[in-house]
Amino acid sequence: MTSLAYTRTRRSVGEQAIKYALLAAAAVSVLTTVLIVLSLLRETVSFFGDVPIGAFLFGTKWTPLLGGDQQSFGVIPLLTGTLYLTAIGLLVAVPLGLLAAIYLSEYASPRVRKVVKPVLELLAGVPTIVFGYFALTYFTPTILKGFFGIEVNQFNALSAGIILGLLVLPTIASVAEDALSAVPASLREGAYGLGASKLQVSLRVVFPAALSGVVAALILGASRAVGETVIILVAGGQVARLGLDPTVGYQSMAAFIAATARGDIPTGSIKYETIFVVGMALFVITLTLNALSIRLVNRYRQVYE
Amino acid sequence: MTSKTYKPVLAAFAAALALGAAACGSNDEGSASGSTGGGKLSGKIAIDGSSTVAPFTQAAAELFNEENPDVQITVGTSGTGGGFEKFCAGETDISDASRPIKDDEEVPVCKKAGVKYGQVQVANDGIAVVTNKALTVDCLTTDQLKQVWNKGSKVKSLADVDPKLPDTPLSLYGPGTDSGTFDFFTGEINGEEGVTREDYEPSEDDNQLVTGVEGDDGGLGYFGFSYYEGAQDQLNLVGVDSGDGCVKPSTATIQDGSYKPLARPLFMYPSAKAMARPEVKAFMEFVIANQQDIAEAAKIVPLTEAQAGEAKTELQNAEQGS
């Protein structure tokens, strides 16, 4: 009895230690987020001391780095540029990603799947700078201009957007595939038993049943695209402009931050503060997207489980 | 290559030093000041000023540190004016400048504070205006350049400034607003630093500008001359006519200043007080002795032999202060 009691105390001390170690690990990421928000907040508040919030949110001219009366802080062109590039990317990534996921989960033989899925995930591991220069030095001149004969600028939304799509494609495909595979086999078997074809089973039974995971995959992909910096910095141009012409370049919020932080603007100036304000706006957007994805996931999960 | 051959030597040198320091304890201060030539230099050198000169100074500092790792050199980019402000307040040892110090505004401030200095030309700066190979234009006047680049410009093709020129839609490239080249070009061409049309493609990375002009049929851009040199096969160089005929930029026309108005000398102003310190003196002498290599590393046009000789004399004068 005594020996048993002894081991129990020792174990409980160990358990406690592990518990706190795990708590500390979790706290680090929460703390980091809090600190990031605080650091953004300080400069953001100071920025809005000089620039009216309405001029920032609704202004249609973004030229914060110019001097005198040419300086303007309307974030709309940056915001639309970001969304436009993301939209082009998703237009590529969503259909391809979902089709790939359905193929891998429902159609591919285990042997094919064992090879294709890791290869697909390998694409996600390619550094984005490689994607960026692939877009700039190969995709734009050789594929878009050479092969398709599209008259695009060297820096253009089409190339950056499509490559951005290729970047998020594996994320969408992989997460969606996990969701589809997780649908219980009994659902499929029941449908087959009722005489449904493979296509009907895939699209009308498995896909809706996995919808929560699929939506999470899409939003994860969108979040990734909105925050992607390097591809757009390298291949998408650096003009913050309003418009929908895919043959010219646009600047995205993340690319603005990277480009501006790389130059040597004086610390504490209003130009410096724009970096943080745009960072804050980007943070709010991705946070909203993530919150949205959690809500959607929860809602659909209740329906199907 | 040179840096590679240095490394084992440096390591051995460092090991010897460590042994020496361990052996003779607190006695190292005396041995450091013993000789200024081959001895071990240490200390801090504060440099600030023009962002055009900064890459040159930075490259110089890196090369200098290969031989003198214990000298800490900080290079700020407050701009030529901002640099002189700190310099005349005695806060910096050397001021980087892309123009001579102003007689009416800056010289009196330095004089009043008792800061004596020398003016040493360290390099030459030139901006190349280039177009895509397909956009054949031999020469543009400064006025035509202004029509293209000025604030609010609606020029869509070069035919808008001269009907004889191609009407390919322009796609404009230039450096970002933090760049000294941007300030120089807008100041000379548009009449005021920082004033520019907004719908051009800016980049702090000159190679990206080269890529852009090379890739667009209507590509037109401007950047530091050295970047053109690295890509001359891919680009069409435009001569600039400021009223005395067309001059194309070249190392020679930039060095002698005949490429107007987009060429200028670059300076470093060491203070006489700082020059009394062995590390500052050694650094400035290093800069002039190695200006060719430093200029190459910093992608800037070097001094001519004559200019380098003059710089040496200026440096000697700087020790006395002027």
Interface residues (C-beta under 8 A of the other chain):
Chain A: K61 T63 L65 L66 G67 G68 Q70 L136 T137 T140 P141 N153 Q154 F155 V234 G237 Q238 V239 R241 G249 A259 R262 G263 D264 I265 P266
Chain B: S51 A54 T77 S78 K151 S171 G176 T177 D178 S179 E193 G194 V195 T196 E198 D199 Y200 E201 P202 S203 E204 Q208 T211 G212 E214 G215 D216 G219
